[in-house]
Amino acid sequence: MRRSRITIRLGESLLTDVKQYAASKGESLTSIIEGALSDMLARTRPVGKQEPFEMVTFRGEGGLKPGSDLDDSAGLLDFMENHKWRDSARR
C-alpha cells in the first residue's frame, strides 16, 4: 500500500495520550491512527444485504427449575454447574 504524508493538528492532551498508548502497545503513532480511522470507517460503511434468519426458540416444560433465579447471574451459573442441574437435564 502506498502511503501519503499528511499533517494533522491534534490537541496536546490527545496527542500525549495517543503517544503513550502507542508506546504501551509497541506500535507507532501512525499505526494507531490508521487503525482508529479504519475501525471508524468500517463501522460507518453500509452492511451488504444479509440473508434473513429465523430465531429458533424452545419452550421448556414446567417453567424454571426450582432454585433458579434469572435475575442472579452468578447464582444461575452456580446452579447450572451444580451436579443436580446435570442430573435433572438428563431426564
N, CA, C and O atoms as CSV, one atom per row, in Angstrom:
chain,resi,resn,atom,element,x,y,z
A,1,MET,N,N,0.848,-1.178,0.000
A,1,MET,CA,C,0.000,0.000,0.000
A,1,MET,C,C,0.891,1.238,0.000
A,1,MET,O,O,1.819,1.352,0.801
A,2,ARG,N,N,0.601,2.134,-0.886
A,2,ARG,CA,C,1.336,3.391,-0.958
A,2,ARG,C,C,0.883,4.282,0.180
A,2,ARG,O,O,-0.314,4.392,0.444
A,3,ARG,N,N,1.810,4.910,0.846
A,3,ARG,CA,C,1.483,5.798,1.970
A,3,ARG,C,C,1.691,7.245,1.556
A,3,ARG,O,O,2.616,7.577,0.815
A,4,SER,N,N,0.810,8.093,2.054
A,4,SER,CA,C,0.914,9.523,1.808
A,4,SER,C,C,1.272,10.221,3.096
A,4,SER,O,O,0.817,9.830,4.171
A,5,ARG,N,N,2.070,11.233,2.994
A,5,ARG,CA,C,2.446,12.020,4.153
A,5,ARG,C,C,1.436,13.162,4.287
A,5,ARG,O,O,1.165,13.884,3.327
A,6,ILE,N,N,0.878,13.312,5.511
A,6,ILE,CA,C,-0.095,14.375,5.762
A,6,ILE,C,C,0.274,15.098,7.051
A,6,ILE,O,O,1.119,14.637,7.818
A,7,THR,N,N,-0.356,16.205,7.267
A,7,THR,CA,C,-0.204,16.936,8.523
A,7,THR,C,C,-1.567,16.997,9.185
A,7,THR,O,O,-2.555,17.373,8.554
A,8,ILE,N,N,-1.620,16.632,10.443
A,8,ILE,CA,C,-2.865,16.775,11.193
A,8,ILE,C,C,-2.571,17.572,12.459
A,8,ILE,O,O,-1.451,17.572,12.971
A,9,ARG,N,N,-3.586,18.236,12.940
A,9,ARG,CA,C,-3.448,19.008,14.177
A,9,ARG,C,C,-4.284,18.326,15.254
A,9,ARG,O,O,-5.485,18.115,15.083
A,10,LEU,N,N,-3.637,17.986,16.359
A,10,LEU,CA,C,-4.307,17.369,17.492
A,10,LEU,C,C,-4.053,18.214,18.729
A,10,LEU,O,O,-3.014,18.861,18.862
A,11,GLY,N,N,-5.024,18.195,19.627
A,11,GLY,CA,C,-4.804,18.860,20.907
A,11,GLY,C,C,-3.640,18.195,21.631
A,11,GLY,O,O,-3.421,16.992,21.481
A,12,GLU,N,N,-2.889,18.972,22.419
A,12,GLU,CA,C,-1.708,18.437,23.093
A,12,GLU,C,C,-2.049,17.255,23.987
A,12,GLU,O,O,-1.313,16.268,24.022
A,13,SER,N,N,-3.150,17.348,24.704
A,13,SER,CA,C,-3.538,16.284,25.621
A,13,SER,C,C,-3.836,14.989,24.861
A,13,SER,O,O,-3.397,13.912,25.263
A,14,LEU,N,N,-4.579,15.101,23.770
A,14,LEU,CA,C,-4.897,13.918,22.964
A,14,LEU,C,C,-3.626,13.318,22.379
A,14,LEU,O,O,-3.445,12.100,22.411
A,15,LEU,N,N,-2.744,14.156,21.846
A,15,LEU,CA,C,-1.507,13.675,21.255
A,15,LEU,C,C,-0.652,12.946,22.295
A,15,LEU,O,O,-0.087,11.888,22.016
A,16,THR,N,N,-0.566,13.518,23.484
A,16,THR,CA,C,0.193,12.872,24.563
A,16,THR,C,C,-0.403,11.517,24.907
A,16,THR,O,O,0.324,10.535,25.055
A,17,ASP,N,N,-1.740,11.462,25.036
A,17,ASP,CA,C,-2.410,10.200,25.360
A,17,ASP,C,C,-2.188,9.146,24.274
A,17,ASP,O,O,-1.927,7.982,24.580
A,18,VAL,N,N,-2.291,9.552,23.010
A,18,VAL,CA,C,-2.131,8.600,21.908
A,18,VAL,C,C,-0.681,8.119,21.824
A,18,VAL,O,O,-0.436,6.942,21.562
A,19,LYS,N,N,0.270,9.007,22.040
A,19,LYS,CA,C,1.675,8.588,22.034
A,19,LYS,C,C,1.941,7.587,23.149
A,19,LYS,O,O,2.631,6.590,22.932
A,20,GLN,N,N,1.404,7.838,24.337
A,20,GLN,CA,C,1.586,6.909,25.455
A,20,GLN,C,C,0.929,5.565,25.146
A,20,GLN,O,O,1.497,4.512,25.436
A,21,TYR,N,N,-0.259,5.603,24.561
A,21,TYR,CA,C,-0.958,4.371,24.200
A,21,TYR,C,C,-0.139,3.581,23.180
A,21,TYR,O,O,0.040,2.372,23.329
A,22,ALA,N,N,0.357,4.260,22.147
A,22,ALA,CA,C,1.153,3.597,21.110
A,22,ALA,C,C,2.402,2.973,21.724
A,22,ALA,O,O,2.754,1.840,21.396
A,23,ALA,N,N,3.063,3.694,22.601
A,23,ALA,CA,C,4.271,3.173,23.241
A,23,ALA,C,C,3.951,1.944,24.087
A,23,ALA,O,O,4.715,0.979,24.103
A,24,SER,N,N,2.813,1.984,24.795
A,24,SER,CA,C,2.449,0.841,25.648
A,24,SER,C,C,2.122,-0.404,24.827
A,24,SER,O,O,2.262,-1.524,25.318
A,25,LYS,N,N,1.692,-0.215,23.592
A,25,LYS,CA,C,1.367,-1.334,22.703
A,25,LYS,C,C,2.538,-1.716,21.805
A,25,LYS,O,O,2.459,-2.698,21.066
A,26,GLY,N,N,3.629,-0.943,21.863
A,26,GLY,CA,C,4.771,-1.218,20.998
A,26,GLY,C,C,4.484,-0.924,19.544
A,26,GLY,O,O,5.048,-1.564,18.657
A,27,GLU,N,N,3.613,0.037,19.289
A,27,GLU,CA,C,3.231,0.395,17.916
A,27,GLU,C,C,3.595,1.843,17.652
A,27,GLU,O,O,3.863,2.615,18.572
A,28,SER,N,N,3.599,2.193,16.370
A,28,SER,CA,C,3.883,3.583,16.003
A,28,SER,C,C,2.611,4.418,16.109
A,28,SER,O,O,1.496,3.896,16.087
A,29,LEU,N,N,2.812,5.723,16.224
A,29,LEU,CA,C,1.686,6.651,16.239
A,29,LEU,C,C,0.884,6.509,14.941
A,29,LEU,O,O,-0.346,6.554,14.958
A,30,THR,N,N,1.577,6.341,13.837
A,30,THR,CA,C,0.913,6.169,12.540
A,30,THR,C,C,0.003,4.948,12.533
A,30,THR,O,O,-1.133,5.026,12.065
A,31,SER,N,N,0.494,3.812,13.050
A,31,SER,CA,C,-0.332,2.600,13.025
A,31,SER,C,C,-1.554,2.742,13.918
A,31,SER,O,O,-2.615,2.210,13.592
A,32,ILE,N,N,-1.430,3.448,15.040
A,32,ILE,CA,C,-2.575,3.667,15.922
A,32,ILE,C,C,-3.624,4.526,15.215
A,32,ILE,O,O,-4.816,4.221,15.258
A,33,ILE,N,N,-3.176,5.592,14.572
A,33,ILE,CA,C,-4.111,6.485,13.863
A,33,ILE,C,C,-4.751,5.743,12.683
A,33,ILE,O,O,-5.957,5.858,12.466
A,34,GLU,N,N,-3.955,4.983,11.920
A,34,GLU,CA,C,-4.517,4.203,10.810
A,34,GLU,C,C,-5.572,3.221,11.305
A,34,GLU,O,O,-6.641,3.092,10.708
A,35,GLY,N,N,-5.266,2.537,12.395
A,35,GLY,CA,C,-6.208,1.573,12.946
A,35,GLY,C,C,-7.501,2.221,13.393
A,35,GLY,O,O,-8.588,1.703,13.133
A,36,ALA,N,N,-7.382,3.361,14.069
A,36,ALA,CA,C,-8.575,4.058,14.555
A,36,ALA,C,C,-9.437,4.543,13.387
A,36,ALA,O,O,-10.661,4.428,13.428
A,37,LEU,N,N,-8.807,5.078,12.362
A,37,LEU,CA,C,-9.563,5.552,11.202
A,37,LEU,C,C,-10.193,4.384,10.442
A,37,LEU,O,O,-11.333,4.492,9.989
A,38,SER,N,N,-9.475,3.281,10.296
A,38,SER,CA,C,-10.032,2.103,9.615
A,38,SER,C,C,-11.230,1.554,10.366
A,38,SER,O,O,-12.247,1.213,9.761
A,39,ASP,N,N,-11.109,1.466,11.705
A,39,ASP,CA,C,-12.226,0.983,12.522
A,39,ASP,C,C,-13.442,1.897,12.387
A,39,ASP,O,O,-14.569,1.418,12.261
A,40,MET,N,N,-13.217,3.204,12.414
A,40,MET,CA,C,-14.317,4.157,12.295
A,40,MET,C,C,-15.011,4.015,10.940
A,40,MET,O,O,-16.240,4.028,10.868
A,41,LEU,N,N,-14.236,3.880,9.876
A,41,LEU,CA,C,-14.830,3.725,8.547
A,41,LEU,C,C,-15.573,2.397,8.416
A,41,LEU,O,O,-16.629,2.341,7.787
A,42,ALA,N,N,-15.038,1.342,8.998
A,42,ALA,CA,C,-15.702,0.035,8.935
A,42,ALA,C,C,-17.057,0.083,9.634
A,42,ALA,O,O,-18.010,-0.553,9.183
A,43,ARG,N,N,-17.149,0.826,10.723
A,43,ARG,CA,C,-18.421,0.920,11.455
A,43,ARG,C,C,-19.452,1.761,10.709
A,43,ARG,O,O,-20.653,1.587,10.920
A,44,THR,N,N,-19.009,2.664,9.844
A,44,THR,CA,C,-19.949,3.556,9.167
A,44,THR,C,C,-20.327,3.082,7.766
A,44,THR,O,O,-21.242,3.631,7.153
A,45,ARG,N,N,-19.625,2.063,7.254
A,45,ARG,CA,C,-19.967,1.545,5.916
A,45,ARG,C,C,-21.268,0.761,5.989
A,45,ARG,O,O,-21.506,0.033,6.953
A,46,PRO,N,N,-22.100,0.908,4.981
A,46,PRO,CA,C,-23.338,0.125,4.977
A,46,PRO,C,C,-23.030,-1.364,4.853
A,46,PRO,O,O,-22.121,-1.767,4.127
A,47,VAL,N,N,-23.778,-2.145,5.550
A,47,VAL,CA,C,-23.615,-3.597,5.511
A,47,VAL,C,C,-24.350,-4.124,4.293
A,47,VAL,O,O,-25.461,-3.690,3.990
A,48,GLY,N,N,-23.722,-5.062,3.597
A,48,GLY,CA,C,-24.360,-5.653,2.426
A,48,GLY,C,C,-25.621,-6.400,2.803
A,48,GLY,O,O,-25.893,-6.641,3.979
A,49,LYS,N,N,-26.380,-6.760,1.796
A,49,LYS,CA,C,-27.619,-7.485,2.039
A,49,LYS,C,C,-27.307,-8.818,2.704
A,49,LYS,O,O,-26.459,-9.575,2.232
A,50,GLN,N,N,-27.995,-9.095,3.793
A,50,GLN,CA,C,-27.778,-10.328,4.525
A,50,GLN,C,C,-28.994,-11.230,4.392
A,50,GLN,O,O,-30.128,-10.774,4.250
A,51,GLU,N,N,-28.718,-12.513,4.441
A,51,GLU,CA,C,-29.794,-13.484,4.382
A,51,GLU,C,C,-30.643,-13.371,5.646
A,51,GLU,O,O,-30.097,-13.255,6.743
A,52,PRO,N,N,-31.964,-13.402,5.508
A,52,PRO,CA,C,-32.802,-13.371,6.711
A,52,PRO,C,C,-32.609,-14.666,7.498
A,52,PRO,O,O,-32.288,-15.714,6.937
A,53,PHE,N,N,-32.809,-14.567,8.789
A,53,PHE,CA,C,-32.693,-15.764,9.610
A,53,PHE,C,C,-33.907,-15.869,10.510
A,53,PHE,O,O,-34.596,-14.886,10.783
A,54,GLU,N,N,-34.144,-17.061,10.954
A,54,GLU,CA,C,-35.274,-17.305,11.838
A,54,GLU,C,C,-34.735,-17.634,13.217
A,54,GLU,O,O,-33.889,-18.517,13.362
A,55,MET,N,N,-35.216,-16.936,14.225
A,55,MET,CA,C,-34.808,-17.189,15.595
A,55,MET,C,C,-35.508,-18.450,16.076
A,55,MET,O,O,-36.736,-18.527,16.077
A,56,VAL,N,N,-34.728,-19.427,16.480
A,56,VAL,CA,C,-35.280,-20.678,16.966
A,56,VAL,C,C,-35.392,-20.584,18.481
A,56,VAL,O,O,-34.414,-20.284,19.165
A,57,THR,N,N,-36.570,-20.838,18.994
A,57,THR,CA,C,-36.782,-20.812,20.436
A,57,THR,C,C,-37.345,-22.148,20.888
A,57,THR,O,O,-37.962,-22.873,20.108
A,58,PHE,N,N,-37.133,-22.454,22.124
A,58,PHE,CA,C,-37.625,-23.691,22.701
A,58,PHE,C,C,-38.466,-23.367,23.914
A,58,PHE,O,O,-38.110,-22.495,24.707
A,59,ARG,N,N,-39.552,-24.043,24.060
A,59,ARG,CA,C,-40.396,-23.867,25.236
A,59,ARG,C,C,-40.091,-25.002,26.201
A,59,ARG,O,O,-40.226,-26.179,25.868
A,60,GLY,N,N,-39.678,-24.623,27.395
A,60,GLY,CA,C,-39.397,-25.634,28.404
A,60,GLY,C,C,-40.691,-26.111,29.028
A,60,GLY,O,O,-41.685,-25.388,29.073
A,61,GLU,N,N,-40.659,-27.324,29.503
A,61,GLU,CA,C,-41.843,-27.862,30.166
A,61,GLU,C,C,-41.747,-27.573,31.654
A,61,GLU,O,O,-40.732,-27.880,32.278
A,62,GLY,N,N,-42.777,-26.993,32.226
A,62,GLY,CA,C,-42.819,-26.775,33.666
A,62,GLY,C,C,-42.135,-25.507,34.141
A,62,GLY,O,O,-42.019,-25.306,35.350
A,63,GLY,N,N,-41.676,-24.641,33.245
A,63,GLY,CA,C,-41.064,-23.384,33.672
A,63,GLY,C,C,-39.638,-23.561,34.157
A,63,GLY,O,O,-38.955,-24.513,33.780
A,64,LEU,N,N,-39.195,-22.640,34.994
A,64,LEU,CA,C,-37.831,-22.671,35.512
A,64,LEU,C,C,-37.650,-23.818,36.490
A,64,LEU,O,O,-38.588,-24.232,37.171
A,65,LYS,N,N,-36.435,-24.318,36.546
A,65,LYS,CA,C,-36.097,-25.357,37.514
A,65,LYS,C,C,-36.124,-24.738,38.906
A,65,LYS,O,O,-35.736,-23.580,39.066
A,66,PRO,N,N,-36.566,-25.470,39.904
A,66,PRO,CA,C,-36.565,-24.948,41.275
A,66,PRO,C,C,-35.161,-24.515,41.680
A,66,PRO,O,O,-34.193,-25.242,41.456
A,67,GLY,N,N,-35.054,-23.347,42.267
A,67,GLY,CA,C,-33.765,-22.819,42.712
A,67,GLY,C,C,-33.088,-21.918,41.709
A,67,GLY,O,O,-32.060,-21.321,42.029
A,68,SER,N,N,-33.628,-21.792,40.494
A,68,SER,CA,C,-33.013,-20.910,39.506
A,68,SER,C,C,-33.649,-19.526,39.591
A,68,SER,O,O,-34.859,-19.391,39.771
A,69,ASP,N,N,-32.807,-18.500,39.459
A,69,ASP,CA,C,-33.263,-17.110,39.514
A,69,ASP,C,C,-32.592,-16.371,38.364
A,69,ASP,O,O,-31.385,-16.133,38.408
A,70,LEU,N,N,-33.343,-16.009,37.350
A,70,LEU,CA,C,-32.776,-15.371,36.160
A,70,LEU,C,C,-32.220,-13.981,36.432
A,70,LEU,O,O,-31.478,-13.447,35.608
A,71,ASP,N,N,-32.559,-13.388,37.563
A,71,ASP,CA,C,-32.034,-12.071,37.926
A,71,ASP,C,C,-30.704,-12.160,38.672
A,71,ASP,O,O,-30.105,-11.130,38.979
A,72,ASP,N,N,-30.237,-13.359,38.966
A,72,ASP,CA,C,-28.985,-13.570,39.705
A,72,ASP,C,C,-28.055,-14.388,38.822
A,72,ASP,O,O,-28.055,-15.617,38.886
A,73,SER,N,N,-27.251,-13.698,37.984
A,73,SER,CA,C,-26.432,-14.414,37.003
A,73,SER,C,C,-25.374,-15.292,37.672
A,73,SER,O,O,-25.114,-16.399,37.201
A,74,ALA,N,N,-24.764,-14.824,38.750
A,74,ALA,CA,C,-23.758,-15.646,39.429
A,74,ALA,C,C,-24.413,-16.882,40.038
A,74,ALA,O,O,-23.881,-17.987,39.933
A,75,GLY,N,N,-25.571,-16.692,40.676
A,75,GLY,CA,C,-26.291,-17.816,41.247
A,75,GLY,C,C,-26.763,-18.785,40.184
A,75,GLY,O,O,-26.750,-19.997,40.398
A,76,LEU,N,N,-27.179,-18.267,39.042
A,76,LEU,CA,C,-27.630,-19.113,37.944
A,76,LEU,C,C,-26.469,-19.947,37.398
A,76,LEU,O,O,-26.633,-21.129,37.095
A,77,LEU,N,N,-25.293,-19.319,37.277
A,77,LEU,CA,C,-24.118,-20.064,36.824
A,77,LEU,C,C,-23.780,-21.170,37.815
A,77,LEU,O,O,-23.521,-22.306,37.418
A,78,ASP,N,N,-23.782,-20.839,39.103
A,78,ASP,CA,C,-23.535,-21.875,40.125
A,78,ASP,C,C,-24.565,-22.990,39.997
A,78,ASP,O,O,-24.223,-24.170,40.075
A,79,PHE,N,N,-25.801,-22.622,39.805
A,79,PHE,CA,C,-26.885,-23.594,39.691
A,79,PHE,C,C,-26.663,-24.516,38.493
A,79,PHE,O,O,-26.832,-25.731,38.598
A,80,MET,N,N,-26.280,-23.929,37.346
A,80,MET,CA,C,-26.079,-24.728,36.137
A,80,MET,C,C,-24.863,-25.636,36.252
A,80,MET,O,O,-24.844,-26.721,35.672
A,81,GLU,N,N,-23.843,-25.200,36.999
A,81,GLU,CA,C,-22.646,-26.015,37.154
A,81,GLU,C,C,-22.816,-27.097,38.218
A,81,GLU,O,O,-21.990,-28.004,38.316
A,82,ASN,N,N,-23.858,-27.009,38.997
A,82,ASN,CA,C,-24.129,-27.960,40.066
A,82,ASN,C,C,-24.511,-29.313,39.452
A,82,ASN,O,O,-25.170,-29.357,38.413
A,83,HIS,N,N,-24.103,-30.401,40.083
A,83,HIS,CA,C,-24.417,-31.741,39.570
A,83,HIS,C,C,-25.916,-31.989,39.496
A,83,HIS,O,O,-26.374,-32.734,38.630
A,84,LYS,N,N,-26.676,-31.387,40.374
A,84,LYS,CA,C,-28.125,-31.594,40.341
A,84,LYS,C,C,-28.700,-31.105,39.023
A,84,LYS,O,O,-29.632,-31.706,38.488
A,85,TRP,N,N,-28.148,-30.015,38.494
A,85,TRP,CA,C,-28.621,-29.469,37.215
A,85,TRP,C,C,-28.373,-30.494,36.108
A,85,TRP,O,O,-29.261,-30.765,35.299
A,86,ARG,N,N,-27.166,-31.061,36.073
A,86,ARG,CA,C,-26.844,-32.035,35.023
A,86,ARG,C,C,-27.723,-33.268,35.133
A,86,ARG,O,O,-28.177,-33.810,34.125
A,87,ASP,N,N,-27.966,-33.714,36.382
A,87,ASP,CA,C,-28.822,-34.897,36.572
A,87,ASP,C,C,-30.234,-34.635,36.096
A,87,ASP,O,O,-30.841,-35.484,35.444
A,88,SER,N,N,-30.769,-33.444,36.423
A,88,SER,CA,C,-32.143,-33.151,36.030
A,88,SER,C,C,-32.269,-32.889,34.537
A,88,SER,O,O,-33.344,-33.078,33.968
A,89,ALA,N,N,-31.170,-32.450,33.881
A,89,ALA,CA,C,-31.197,-32.185,32.445
A,89,ALA,C,C,-31.242,-33.477,31.648
A,89,ALA,O,O,-31.698,-33.477,30.505
A,90,ARG,N,N,-30.778,-34.585,32.230
A,90,ARG,CA,C,-30.763,-35.859,31.526
A,90,ARG,C,C,-32.128,-36.507,31.493
A,90,ARG,O,O,-32.398,-37.349,30.637
A,91,ARG,N,N,-32.979,-36.128,32.402
A,91,ARG,CA,C,-34.304,-36.776,32.500
A,91,ARG,C,C,-35.218,-36.355,31.390
A,91,ARG,O,O,-36.362,-36.806,31.327
